[in-house]
Amino acid sequence: MELHNGMLYWPTTFVKPSHTNPAIKGRYDVIIIGAGMSGLLTANALMNEGLSVAILERNEIASGSTSANTGLLQYSNDIMLHELAEQIGEQDAVRFYTLCYEALETLDKIAAILPDKADFIRRPSICFASKKSDVKKLEAEFEMLHRHGFPVEFWNDIIVKNRLPFEAPAALYTMNDAEINPFKFVVYLAEQLKSQGVHIFENTFGNIIEEEGTQQIIKTMHGDFKTSRIVYTTGYGRLPYGKMKGANINRSYAIVTEQNPRFKGWYEKALIWETARPYLYLRTTVDNRIIIGGLDENRAHPAKDEEKMDTMAKALLEKLQGLIPNEQFHAPYSYSASFGESYDNLPFIGQHPQEKSHYYLLGYGGNGTVYSMLGAEILADLIMGRANDDARLVTLDRKYGLKMKMDV
Ligand SMILES: Cc1cc2nc3c(=O)[nH]c(=O)nc-3n(C[C@H](O)[C@H](O)[C@H](O)COP(=O)(O)OP(=O)(O)OC[C@H]3O[C@@H](n4cnc5c(N)ncnc54)[C@H](O)[C@@H]3O)c2cc1C
């Protein structure tokens, strides 16, 4: 399945190092299928445990939705904390938000040793009320975030007006979030891991799996790969084994404006989003551009039709002009991409309930990168046989998790 269509921005920001597949080893402790954000972060966590790891990627490293990711890293989720508390209870909801907050710290540490720090920069976030009736929601959210010690401020309409180029009835200002160039991050992390012994195989489709006792054999056109544990970090594509019960694949749009050295951005170059669903979001880049995305549609495949792509790019540009009326923008980059969301707004992470040698890390949702990070750590614990009490929050064995019967 094609995951995006149109003109991507991140692959133009640096020259991707060339890649040569290594020789296949006799056996690996773990084989990861999919070399995107989730695959590389999982490989990093498992390599740190001293395990031998190979990653099989059917295309190129970071060529999936990682290259379309707009790179907003936030501890707040598509589902607000007080709404998640209603769904799974306050204690678990707060724990999940804490995991997201901590995942940002870990991403910061990993980015810190990569070239250009993969353009990881700490930013605050501003979530504005799209309409007056959403102010109550922001008040409830502020109360719960504040009570549990998350760094947050409530802004009324006057503060919003004084600090932002547009007006809104209220906003939540949250601190310690970040922006990143996710493509750079994954490509450079791959380079680092390769130099530390992780084997990455591009153009290698990991689809046919045979079992020999406890051994799994992945048959590919380049040869057989042997392991006892397989981790699927296959993103929004069809799973080689199994199906998710509670997930939708939609499509989204994003544009990236041309450089404008005159435009200094807005308040603290915060990551901006809103209470409406689907929401509009925007951020700046290190080279003075603006990325704005949203306008999600209930279709799995990215738009292909040029007229449709044009219409959606224009619509996003108009939204941007509406928010920042005193500047003129043009957008040389625009694309459509598939985007996975789970019914309960939680990612799918863990060991297959029946097929014990299979693990999944599918970070469906707007906070996908943060999910990839916290998922990599949970899987490292599960694979090393350590107890991880957080795993139950995102387990495949839940109402909206994995279909039990293997669906080959
Ligand atoms: C428009 C858009 C904006 C987004 N913005 C944000 C954002 O601001 N912040 C954020 O946190 N998240 C964001 N996301 C989500 C984020 O992109 C995803 O969470 C993230 O890319 C998922 O990474 P992944 O490694 O799981 O998937 P992918 O990057 O898609 O990687 C999966 C890889 O698996 C490979 N693969 C699949 N099947 C096989 C197989 N059988 N054999 C071998 N290889 C296989 C694919 O080729 C692919 O390269 C956004 C997504 C979109 C589409």
PDBQT file of the ligand as one rigid body, heavy atoms in Angstrom, charges set to zero:
ROOT
HETATM    1  C1  LIG A 501       0.629  13.585   7.486  1.00  0.00    +0.000 C 
HETATM    2  C2  LIG A 501       1.112  12.960   8.760  1.00  0.00    +0.000 A 
HETATM    3  C3  LIG A 501       1.556  13.775   9.798  1.00  0.00    +0.000 A 
HETATM    4  C4  LIG A 501       1.988  13.208  10.976  1.00  0.00    +0.000 A 
HETATM    5  N1  LIG A 501       2.431  14.033  11.958  1.00  0.00    +0.000 NA
HETATM    6  C5  LIG A 501       2.888  13.532  13.099  1.00  0.00    +0.000 A 
HETATM    7  C6  LIG A 501       3.406  14.386  14.102  1.00  0.00    +0.000 A 
HETATM    8  O1  LIG A 501       3.421  15.610  13.946  1.00  0.00    +0.000 OA
HETATM    9  N2  LIG A 501       3.883  13.823  15.239  1.00  0.00    +0.000 N 
HETATM   10  C7  LIG A 501       3.892  12.473  15.432  1.00  0.00    +0.000 A 
HETATM   11  O2  LIG A 501       4.324  12.011  16.490  1.00  0.00    +0.000 OA
HETATM   12  N3  LIG A 501       3.390  11.628  14.509  1.00  0.00    +0.000 NA
HETATM   13  C8  LIG A 501       2.908  12.128  13.349  1.00  0.00    +0.000 A 
HETATM   14  N4  LIG A 501       2.437  11.294  12.380  1.00  0.00    +0.000 N 
HETATM   15  C9  LIG A 501       2.450   9.856  12.646  1.00  0.00    +0.000 C 
HETATM   16  C10 LIG A 501       3.809   9.279  12.302  1.00  0.00    +0.000 C 
HETATM   17  O3  LIG A 501       4.124   9.553  10.971  1.00  0.00    +0.000 OA
HETATM   18  C11 LIG A 501       3.791   7.801  12.497  1.00  0.00    +0.000 C 
HETATM   19  O4  LIG A 501       3.458   7.515  13.822  1.00  0.00    +0.000 OA
HETATM   20  C12 LIG A 501       5.146   7.190  12.251  1.00  0.00    +0.000 C 
HETATM   21  O5  LIG A 501       5.658   7.544  11.010  1.00  0.00    +0.000 OA
HETATM   22  C13 LIG A 501       5.016   5.736  12.310  1.00  0.00    +0.000 C 
HETATM   23  O6  LIG A 501       6.292   5.189  12.130  1.00  0.00    +0.000 OA
HETATM   24  P1  LIG A 501       6.358   3.672  11.847  1.00  0.00    +0.000 P 
HETATM   25  O7  LIG A 501       7.784   3.312  11.864  1.00  0.00    +0.000 OA
HETATM   26  O8  LIG A 501       5.447   2.962  12.767  1.00  0.00    +0.000 OA
HETATM   27  O9  LIG A 501       5.725   3.545  10.373  1.00  0.00    +0.000 OA
HETATM   28  P2  LIG A 501       6.421   3.801   8.973  1.00  0.00    +0.000 P 
HETATM   29  O10 LIG A 501       7.294   4.980   8.960  1.00  0.00    +0.000 OA
HETATM   30  O11 LIG A 501       5.354   3.729   7.933  1.00  0.00    +0.000 OA
HETATM   31  O12 LIG A 501       7.360   2.532   8.831  1.00  0.00    +0.000 OA
HETATM   32  C14 LIG A 501       6.856   1.241   8.572  1.00  0.00    +0.000 C 
HETATM   33  C15 LIG A 501       7.770   0.603   7.563  1.00  0.00    +0.000 C 
HETATM   34  O13 LIG A 501       7.446  -0.774   7.458  1.00  0.00    +0.000 OA
HETATM   35  C16 LIG A 501       7.695  -1.158   6.119  1.00  0.00    +0.000 C 
HETATM   36  N5  LIG A 501       6.970  -2.409   5.920  1.00  0.00    +0.000 N 
HETATM   37  C17 LIG A 501       5.634  -2.621   6.039  1.00  0.00    +0.000 A 
HETATM   38  N6  LIG A 501       5.357  -3.937   5.816  1.00  0.00    +0.000 NA
HETATM   39  C18 LIG A 501       6.534  -4.560   5.568  1.00  0.00    +0.000 A 
HETATM   40  C19 LIG A 501       6.910  -5.901   5.284  1.00  0.00    +0.000 A 
HETATM   41  N7  LIG A 501       6.001  -6.884   5.224  1.00  0.00    +0.000 N 
HETATM   42  N8  LIG A 501       8.219  -6.178   5.076  1.00  0.00    +0.000 NA
HETATM   43  C20 LIG A 501       9.153  -5.200   5.144  1.00  0.00    +0.000 A 
HETATM   44  N9  LIG A 501       8.851  -3.909   5.412  1.00  0.00    +0.000 NA
HETATM   45  C21 LIG A 501       7.570  -3.589   5.631  1.00  0.00    +0.000 A 
HETATM   46  C22 LIG A 501       7.172   0.028   5.313  1.00  0.00    +0.000 C 
HETATM   47  O14 LIG A 501       7.746   0.044   4.032  1.00  0.00    +0.000 OA
HETATM   48  C23 LIG A 501       7.610   1.201   6.172  1.00  0.00    +0.000 C 
HETATM   49  O15 LIG A 501       8.847   1.755   5.769  1.00  0.00    +0.000 OA
HETATM   50  C24 LIG A 501       1.998  11.810  11.160  1.00  0.00    +0.000 A 
HETATM   51  C25 LIG A 501       1.569  10.984  10.122  1.00  0.00    +0.000 A 
HETATM   52  C26 LIG A 501       1.136  11.543   8.932  1.00  0.00    +0.000 A 
HETATM   53  C27 LIG A 501       0.715  10.641   7.829  1.00  0.00    +0.000 C 
ENDROOT
TORSDOF 0
